[in-house]
Amino acid sequence: MFNPVPTRLEDIFDAEPRSLRVNCKVSGIIFLAMLVCVPAHGQSVPGFAIHEPAARPSFRIDEHFSLLPRAKASSRLAFPGAQDTQRRGSEGAFQRGLKRIGRDQAEIYSAPFHRSSLKWDALFLAGTGILIASDKHTSGAVPLDHINLSRDISNVGLYGTGAVAGTLFLSSLATHNEHAREAGVLSAEAFANAFPVYAVLQLSAGRQRPNEGNGLGRFERNNALSSSFPSGHAIFTWSVATVIAHEYPRPWVQWLAYGTATAVSITRFTGREHFPADVLVGSVFGYLIGRHIFHAHCQPGLSDDCPSR
């Protein structure tokens, strides 16, 4: 029996999985374009009102019958042009976006200090400490035969996940699909909120990569964004994949999203780019950030995983 081909990206996520082809060189551009297009197009998401109508200038009778010269009087009565209105709307959207990210950052950094999180913090720190102590042994056991293949897989996974999120947002501009737009915007927000966490840990830890120094992964030796702790591929892929998995809580979507993120994490280790502790911390932080962004900003009724307010 002939089955019609889905014409919208939303229908593809509601249908059975087919083949997934990713162009790695274009995916990063698509995802960055999505980040830029949010304020530029004034697309609003519940809880994130982008577009704000410009206020009409006040009109006073004494201004209308002013004794000023006609040119000056008319200029005082002139309404703001379309360019000024668009500029003010974009500035307002940008400021609101920064405030929203600031609130999310405050909640992310304060979450580990909640009383309910303390036991999980202890388990996480213990597991991380054990891995750090054994990193030099496990990393040295990695075979060198397929390092380049592992690195290619991790890059495809990262860029592919970003491409899916970017395509969801770009498709929503044409189809006016609220669910796809929310998935794209919240994925971008998860990515944006993961970056400061990644940068702070990278600069403060300064851990050497497996191929640097004596290969023991010493800390405070490479305080730059190119250091080893945590894995950037892991934290970014997990943050975006977690949003997509929550937006479309179908088994095959969750398996694909989380499976891709897991493959990225593993291949960062087998490609000798990171130690197991780097991958664990990046994966856990990425998952928790994506989960927080979804639950904090999702609109009830679009995803089954979104709690009612």
Kinemage of the C-alpha trace (Angstrom):
@kinemage 1
@onewidth
@group {chain A} dominant
@subgroup {mainchain}
@vectorlist {calphas} color= white
{ca met a 1} P 0.000 0.000 0.000
{ca phe a 2} L 1.321 3.453 -0.885
{ca asn a 3} L 2.119 5.673 2.101
{ca pro a 4} L 2.294 9.404 1.467
{ca val a 5} L 5.626 11.036 2.250
{ca pro a 6} L 5.405 13.497 5.165
{ca thr a 7} L 5.574 17.061 3.915
{ca arg a 8} L 6.373 18.700 7.246
{ca leu a 9} L 9.219 18.068 9.651
{ca glu a 10} L 6.660 17.725 12.467
{ca asp a 11} L 5.045 14.825 10.590
{ca ile a 12} L 8.430 13.146 10.254
{ca phe a 13} L 8.863 13.123 14.021
{ca asp a 14} L 5.387 11.655 14.454
{ca ala a 15} L 6.008 8.905 11.885
{ca glu a 16} L 8.200 5.852 11.884
{ca pro a 17} L 11.963 6.517 11.502
{ca arg a 18} L 13.532 6.461 8.094
{ca ser a 19} L 17.078 7.276 7.067
{ca leu a 20} L 18.863 10.190 8.662
{ca arg a 21} L 21.458 11.939 6.535
{ca val a 22} L 23.565 14.730 7.959
{ca asn a 23} L 25.804 17.204 6.198
{ca cys a 24} L 28.443 18.010 8.817
{ca lys a 25} L 29.786 21.126 7.104
{ca val a 26} L 26.356 22.769 6.818
{ca ser a 27} L 24.918 21.665 10.169
{ca gly a 28} L 26.975 24.052 12.260
{ca ile a 29} L 25.942 26.981 10.047
{ca ile a 30} L 22.275 26.009 10.333
{ca phe a 31} L 22.448 25.839 14.111
{ca leu a 32} L 24.210 29.197 14.397
{ca ala a 33} L 21.662 30.720 12.018
{ca met a 34} L 18.898 29.521 14.315
{ca leu a 35} L 20.539 31.305 17.239
{ca val a 36} L 20.643 34.546 15.269
{ca cys a 37} L 17.148 34.253 13.810
{ca val a 38} L 15.324 34.133 17.136
{ca pro a 39} L 15.504 37.864 17.876
{ca ala a 40} L 15.787 38.876 14.253
{ca his a 41} L 12.442 37.477 13.193
{ca gly a 42} L 10.603 38.318 16.377
{ca gln a 43} L 9.425 34.772 16.886
{ca ser a 44} L 7.843 34.559 20.328
{ca val a 45} L 7.684 31.514 22.525
{ca pro a 46} L 5.479 31.360 25.619
{ca gly a 47} L 7.465 32.947 28.421
{ca phe a 48} L 9.854 34.591 25.936
{ca ala a 49} L 7.993 37.414 24.230
{ca ile a 50} L 10.315 38.606 21.515
{ca his a 51} L 8.342 41.302 19.751
{ca glu a 52} L 7.155 44.346 21.645
{ca pro a 53} L 4.957 46.986 19.950
{ca ala a 54} L 6.432 50.443 19.914
{ca ala a 55} L 4.655 52.955 22.113
{ca arg a 56} L 2.803 55.766 20.350
{ca pro a 57} L 4.146 59.208 21.134
{ca ser a 58} L 1.961 61.300 23.387
{ca phe a 59} L -0.127 63.958 21.625
{ca arg a 60} L -0.786 67.238 23.385
{ca ile a 61} L -2.948 70.084 22.166
{ca asp a 62} L -0.311 72.674 23.045
{ca glu a 63} L 2.112 70.890 20.761
{ca his a 64} L -0.322 70.959 17.878
{ca phe a 65} L -0.854 74.710 18.187
{ca ser a 66} L 2.777 75.402 19.011
{ca leu a 67} L 4.278 78.758 18.032
{ca leu a 68} L 7.432 76.982 16.951
{ca pro a 69} L 8.320 77.076 13.266
{ca arg a 70} L 6.357 74.605 11.159
{ca ala a 71} L 9.337 72.335 10.476
{ca lys a 72} L 10.099 71.891 14.156
{ca ala a 73} L 6.469 71.471 15.140
{ca ser a 74} L 5.902 68.780 12.530
{ca ser a 75} L 9.046 66.950 13.583
{ca arg a 76} L 7.763 66.794 17.160
{ca leu a 77} L 4.522 65.242 15.945
{ca ala a 78} L 6.179 62.703 13.647
{ca phe a 79} L 5.678 59.052 14.540
{ca pro a 80} L 8.715 56.767 14.730
{ca gly a 81} L 9.637 55.145 11.457
{ca ala a 82} L 9.530 51.436 10.694
{ca gln a 83} L 13.295 51.125 11.089
{ca asp a 84} L 13.250 52.732 14.546
{ca thr a 85} L 10.385 50.478 15.618
{ca gln a 86} L 12.203 47.363 14.412
{ca arg a 87} L 15.456 48.482 16.054
{ca arg a 88} L 13.776 49.120 19.408
{ca gly a 89} L 11.944 45.805 19.203
{ca ser a 90} L 15.194 43.953 18.491
{ca glu a 91} L 16.985 45.725 21.338
{ca gly a 92} L 14.143 44.849 23.711
{ca ala a 93} L 14.184 41.201 22.588
{ca phe a 94} L 17.938 41.013 23.071
{ca gln a 95} L 17.732 42.468 26.573
{ca arg a 96} L 14.928 40.112 27.559
{ca gly a 97} L 16.899 37.187 26.165
{ca leu a 98} L 19.932 38.126 28.253
{ca lys a 99} L 17.790 38.422 31.379
{ca arg a 100} L 16.238 35.034 30.716
{ca ile a 101} L 19.651 33.415 30.253
{ca gly a 102} L 20.833 35.151 33.424
{ca arg a 103} L 17.955 33.659 35.404
{ca asp a 104} L 18.635 30.225 33.943
{ca gln a 105} L 22.322 30.504 34.800
{ca ala a 106} L 21.507 31.435 38.396
{ca glu a 107} L 19.186 28.432 38.707
{ca ile a 108} L 21.727 26.085 37.103
{ca tyr a 109} L 24.549 27.125 39.425
{ca ser a 110} L 22.368 27.045 42.540
{ca ala a 111} L 20.767 23.643 41.789
{ca pro a 112} L 23.580 21.511 43.302
{ca phe a 113} L 23.164 23.321 46.643
{ca his a 114} L 19.521 22.364 47.106
{ca arg a 115} L 19.057 19.980 50.005
{ca ser a 116} L 17.383 17.391 47.779
{ca ser a 117} L 20.453 17.364 45.503
{ca leu a 118} L 23.139 16.799 48.134
{ca lys a 119} L 23.081 12.993 48.024
{ca trp a 120} L 23.307 13.017 44.238
{ca asp a 121} L 26.136 15.553 44.447
{ca ala a 122} L 28.063 13.185 46.715
{ca leu a 123} L 27.602 10.244 44.343
{ca phe a 124} L 28.580 12.339 41.350
{ca leu a 125} L 31.715 13.696 43.032
{ca ala a 126} L 32.709 10.229 44.208
{ca gly a 127} L 32.294 8.756 40.734
{ca thr a 128} L 34.214 11.624 39.157
{ca gly a 129} L 37.036 11.253 41.665
{ca ile a 130} L 37.332 7.524 41.005
{ca leu a 131} L 37.510 8.110 37.267
{ca ile a 132} L 40.117 10.856 37.625
{ca ala a 133} L 42.278 8.503 39.695
{ca ser a 134} L 42.044 5.777 37.046
{ca asp a 135} L 42.126 7.986 33.933
{ca lys a 136} L 45.817 7.528 33.251
{ca his a 137} L 45.394 3.750 33.147
{ca thr a 138} L 42.191 3.591 31.085
{ca ser a 139} L 43.331 6.142 28.531
{ca gly a 140} L 46.582 4.294 27.931
{ca ala a 141} L 44.657 1.135 27.081
{ca val a 142} L 42.857 2.730 24.132
{ca pro a 143} L 44.002 1.193 20.807
{ca leu a 144} L 45.366 3.608 18.242
{ca asp a 145} L 43.942 1.879 15.157
{ca his a 146} L 40.671 3.801 14.772
{ca ile a 147} L 41.320 7.176 16.402
{ca asn a 148} L 40.370 9.205 13.336
{ca leu a 149} L 37.150 7.217 12.880
{ca ser a 150} L 36.172 7.915 16.489
{ca arg a 151} L 36.828 11.615 16.039
{ca asp a 152} L 34.744 11.698 12.864
{ca ile a 153} L 31.845 9.956 14.623
{ca ser a 154} L 31.917 12.452 17.491
{ca asn a 155} L 31.917 15.393 15.080
{ca val a 156} L 29.039 13.962 13.056
{ca gly a 157} L 27.050 13.388 16.239
{ca leu a 158} L 27.574 16.924 17.529
{ca tyr a 159} L 26.908 18.710 14.240
{ca gly a 160} L 24.057 16.385 13.339
{ca thr a 161} L 22.246 17.057 16.599
{ca gly a 162} L 22.680 20.786 16.092
{ca ala a 163} L 21.441 20.484 12.503
{ca val a 164} L 18.244 18.744 13.626
{ca ala a 165} L 17.536 21.489 16.165
{ca gly a 166} L 18.291 24.205 13.616
{ca thr a 167} L 16.113 22.573 10.972
{ca leu a 168} L 13.221 22.341 13.429
{ca phe a 169} L 13.381 26.076 14.061
{ca leu a 170} L 13.865 27.094 10.426
{ca ser a 171} L 10.984 24.871 9.327
{ca ser a 172} L 8.721 26.479 11.935
{ca leu a 173} L 9.225 29.873 10.285
{ca ala a 174} L 7.581 28.537 7.131
{ca thr a 175} L 4.992 26.214 8.674
{ca his a 176} L 4.140 28.295 11.793
{ca asn a 177} L 4.414 25.096 13.810
{ca glu a 178} L 4.550 26.067 17.487
{ca his a 179} L 5.938 22.721 18.622
{ca ala a 180} L 8.819 22.722 16.148
{ca arg a 181} L 9.588 26.346 16.994
{ca glu a 182} L 9.704 25.618 20.710
{ca ala a 183} L 11.977 22.621 20.120
{ca gly a 184} L 14.377 24.735 18.083
{ca val a 185} L 14.409 27.712 20.429
{ca leu a 186} L 14.800 25.675 23.619
{ca ser a 187} L 17.594 23.648 21.989
{ca ala a 188} L 19.398 26.904 21.249
{ca glu a 189} L 18.850 28.072 24.811
{ca ala a 190} L 20.214 24.811 26.194
{ca phe a 191} L 23.297 25.203 24.009
{ca ala a 192} L 23.712 28.825 25.099
{ca asn a 193} L 23.355 27.955 28.791
{ca ala a 194} L 25.802 25.055 28.506
{ca phe a 195} L 28.559 27.244 27.118
{ca pro a 196} L 29.234 29.364 30.254
{ca val a 197} L 29.347 26.208 32.397
{ca tyr a 198} L 31.765 24.630 29.918
{ca ala a 199} L 33.930 27.770 29.771
{ca val a 200} L 34.156 28.174 33.562
{ca leu a 201} L 35.183 24.546 34.075
{ca gln a 202} L 37.658 24.589 31.197
{ca leu a 203} L 39.392 27.753 32.368
{ca ser a 204} L 39.454 26.792 36.039
{ca ala a 205} L 40.452 23.123 35.679
{ca gly a 206} L 43.060 23.549 32.941
{ca arg a 207} L 43.456 19.826 32.434
{ca gln a 208} L 45.807 18.452 29.805
{ca arg a 209} L 44.388 16.211 27.092
{ca pro a 210} L 45.525 12.582 26.750
{ca asn a 211} L 47.964 13.549 24.000
{ca glu a 212} L 49.450 16.485 25.932
{ca gly a 213} L 52.354 16.482 28.359
{ca asn a 214} L 53.080 13.116 29.923
{ca gly a 215} L 49.588 11.812 29.130
{ca leu a 216} L 48.486 11.752 32.788
{ca gly a 217} L 45.888 14.508 32.429
{ca arg a 218} L 47.352 16.913 34.951
{ca phe a 219} L 45.232 19.835 36.079
{ca glu a 220} L 46.184 23.542 36.117
{ca arg a 221} L 48.480 23.061 33.123
{ca asn a 222} L 46.309 24.232 30.210
{ca asn a 223} L 43.906 26.922 31.413
{ca ala a 224} L 42.223 27.552 28.081
{ca leu a 225} L 39.036 26.638 26.203
{ca ser a 226} L 40.995 23.906 24.436
{ca ser a 227} L 41.686 21.923 27.613
{ca ser a 228} L 40.302 18.501 28.439
{ca phe a 229} L 37.899 18.930 31.382
{ca pro a 230} L 35.001 18.661 30.623
{ca ser a 231} L 34.288 17.377 27.121
{ca gly a 232} L 32.716 20.128 25.018
{ca his a 233} L 31.313 17.667 22.489
{ca ala a 234} L 29.597 15.779 25.294
{ca ile a 235} L 28.062 18.738 27.123
{ca phe a 236} L 26.756 20.422 23.971
{ca thr a 237} L 25.399 17.279 22.337
{ca trp a 238} L 23.681 16.092 25.509
{ca ser a 239} L 22.099 19.492 26.205
{ca val a 240} L 20.499 19.740 22.759
{ca ala a 241} L 19.647 16.016 22.483
{ca thr a 242} L 17.894 16.119 25.862
{ca val a 243} L 15.621 18.970 24.760
{ca ile a 244} L 14.696 17.148 21.551
{ca ala a 245} L 14.039 13.896 23.438
{ca his a 246} L 11.706 15.716 25.843
{ca glu a 247} L 9.955 17.674 23.107
{ca tyr a 248} L 9.188 14.470 21.176
{ca pro a 249} L 8.959 11.721 23.838
{ca arg a 250} L 8.513 8.891 21.368
{ca pro a 251} L 10.720 5.853 21.977
{ca trp a 252} L 12.506 5.995 18.639
{ca val a 253} L 13.247 9.733 18.997
{ca gln a 254} L 14.603 9.236 22.506
{ca trp a 255} L 16.710 6.268 21.434
{ca leu a 256} L 18.092 8.260 18.515
{ca ala a 257} L 18.770 11.424 20.533
{ca tyr a 258} L 20.284 9.770 23.585
{ca gly a 259} L 22.029 7.138 21.476
{ca thr a 260} L 23.731 9.843 19.416
{ca ala a 261} L 24.811 11.697 22.556
{ca thr a 262} L 26.156 8.466 24.067
{ca ala a 263} L 28.081 7.681 20.886
{ca val a 264} L 29.617 11.163 20.944
{ca ser a 265} L 30.691 10.716 24.569
{ca ile a 266} L 32.247 7.298 23.974
{ca thr a 267} L 34.096 8.297 20.818
{ca arg a 268} L 35.610 11.339 22.524
{ca phe a 269} L 37.336 8.812 24.779
{ca thr a 270} L 38.221 6.251 22.119
{ca gly a 271} L 39.506 9.069 19.902
{ca arg a 272} L 41.924 10.022 22.701
{ca glu a 273} L 40.503 13.530 22.905
{ca his a 274} L 39.316 13.238 26.527
{ca phe a 275} L 39.607 11.089 29.621
{ca pro a 276} L 36.590 9.158 30.978
{ca ala a 277} L 36.086 11.713 33.779
{ca asp a 278} L 35.913 14.542 31.218
{ca val a 279} L 33.262 12.679 29.272
{ca leu a 280} L 31.220 11.800 32.364
{ca val a 281} L 31.117 15.377 33.661
{ca gly a 282} L 30.259 16.803 30.230
{ca ser a 283} L 27.497 14.251 29.658
{ca val a 284} L 25.867 14.698 33.075
{ca phe a 285} L 26.013 18.483 32.963
{ca gly a 286} L 24.659 18.556 29.399
{ca tyr a 287} L 21.740 16.308 30.308
{ca leu a 288} L 20.851 18.304 33.423
{ca ile a 289} L 21.056 21.644 31.603
{ca gly a 290} L 18.859 20.439 28.722
{ca arg a 291} L 16.340 18.979 31.164
{ca his a 292} L 16.222 22.208 33.182
{ca ile a 293} L 15.695 24.414 30.125
{ca phe a 294} L 12.876 22.217 28.850
{ca his a 295} L 10.959 22.025 32.127
{ca ala a 296} L 11.475 25.729 32.865
{ca his a 297} L 10.223 27.058 29.525
{ca cys a 298} L 8.121 24.422 27.721
{ca gln a 299} L 4.502 25.231 26.888
{ca pro a 300} L 1.957 22.745 28.252
{ca gly a 301} L 0.048 20.978 25.522
{ca leu a 302} L 2.851 20.813 22.980
{ca ser a 303} L 4.836 17.935 24.477
{ca asp a 304} L 3.576 15.123 26.666
{ca asp a 305} L 6.627 15.557 28.888
{ca cys a 306} L 5.819 19.182 29.686
{ca pro a 307} L 4.179 19.455 33.131
{ca ser a 308} L 1.021 21.506 33.523
{ca arg a 309} L 1.631 24.862 35.167
